[in-house]
Amino acid sequence: MNPQLLCDAIKRQRIITFSYKNTLRSAEPHLLGYDKKNNLALSAWQLSGGSGQSWRTFHLSLMTNVSITDEEFPRIRPDYNPNDQTMNRIVCRL
């Protein structure tokens, strides 16, 4: 998984689709960084798949078949924290 692909989706506010733990998902990516265990992780608003709509953190090592759609998300989601304390180092963010 190329982190730059996700940074591009974040910058352009594009919805992404991907498989995670054998489930197809779609999400609005907001922040990419390294968590406290040094895993590259994506903080995103999940739109579909898994357990419904809400904030989720996805480890890039478990994401497959990632693609950027042409569909934009128009706004930053409520409760978005650009200084997420669960991240040791931020790569890119809205």
C-alpha positions as CSV (number, residue, x, y, z in Angstrom):
1,M,0.0,0.0,0.0
2,N,1.4,3.3,-1.1
3,P,0.9,6.0,1.6
4,Q,1.1,8.7,-1.0
5,L,-2.1,7.3,-2.6
6,L,-4.0,7.9,0.7
7,C,-2.4,11.3,1.2
8,D,-3.7,12.2,-2.3
9,A,-7.2,11.1,-1.3
10,I,-7.0,13.1,1.9
11,K,-5.8,16.2,0.1
12,R,-8.5,15.9,-2.6
13,Q,-11.2,14.8,-0.1
14,R,-12.0,11.7,-2.1
15,I,-13.9,8.7,-0.8
16,I,-11.8,5.5,-0.9
17,T,-12.8,1.8,-1.1
18,F,-10.8,-1.1,0.2
19,S,-11.0,-4.5,1.8
20,Y,-10.2,-4.8,5.5
21,K,-10.4,-8.0,7.4
22,N,-12.2,-9.6,4.4
23,T,-14.9,-6.9,4.3
24,L,-15.4,-4.4,1.6
25,R,-15.5,-0.9,3.0
26,S,-15.8,2.7,1.9
27,A,-14.6,5.7,3.9
28,E,-13.7,9.4,4.0
29,P,-10.0,9.5,4.8
30,H,-9.0,12.4,7.1
31,L,-5.6,11.6,8.7
32,L,-2.6,9.2,8.0
33,G,0.0,8.7,10.6
34,Y,2.0,6.3,12.8
35,D,0.3,5.0,15.9
36,K,1.9,4.4,19.3
37,K,3.0,0.9,18.1
38,N,4.6,2.5,15.0
39,N,1.9,1.0,12.7
40,L,1.0,3.2,9.7
41,A,-2.7,3.9,10.3
42,L,-5.5,5.8,8.7
43,S,-8.2,7.7,10.6
44,A,-11.3,7.8,8.5
45,W,-15.1,8.2,8.7
46,Q,-16.4,4.7,7.6
47,L,-19.4,5.0,5.3
48,S,-20.1,1.3,4.7
49,G,-18.8,-2.1,5.6
50,G,-17.8,-3.4,9.0
51,S,-20.0,-2.1,11.8
52,G,-21.6,0.9,10.1
53,Q,-20.9,4.6,10.0
54,S,-18.4,6.1,12.5
55,W,-14.8,7.0,13.1
56,R,-12.4,4.1,12.5
57,T,-8.7,3.6,12.5
58,F,-7.4,1.2,9.9
59,H,-3.9,-0.3,9.9
60,L,-2.5,0.0,6.3
61,S,-0.9,-3.5,6.6
62,L,-4.4,-4.9,6.7
63,M,-5.9,-2.9,3.9
64,T,-6.0,-4.4,0.4
65,N,-7.5,-3.4,-3.0
66,V,-7.4,0.3,-2.0
67,S,-8.8,2.7,-4.7
68,I,-9.7,6.3,-4.8
69,T,-13.2,7.0,-6.1
70,D,-14.2,10.1,-8.1
71,E,-16.7,11.0,-5.4
72,E,-15.7,13.9,-3.1
73,F,-16.8,14.3,0.4
74,P,-17.8,17.9,0.9
75,R,-16.8,18.6,4.5
76,I,-14.7,17.5,7.4
77,R,-16.7,15.3,9.7
78,P,-17.7,16.5,13.2
79,D,-15.4,15.4,16.0
80,Y,-12.4,15.2,13.6
81,N,-9.2,15.8,15.6
82,P,-6.3,16.9,13.3
83,N,-4.0,16.5,16.3
84,D,-5.1,12.9,17.2
85,Q,-3.1,11.9,20.3
86,T,-3.2,8.2,19.3
87,M,-0.7,9.1,16.5
88,N,3.0,9.6,17.3
89,R,3.8,11.0,13.9
90,I,1.3,12.4,11.3
91,V,2.1,11.9,7.6
92,C,-0.7,13.9,6.1
93,R,-4.1,15.2,7.2
94,L,-7.0,17.5,6.3
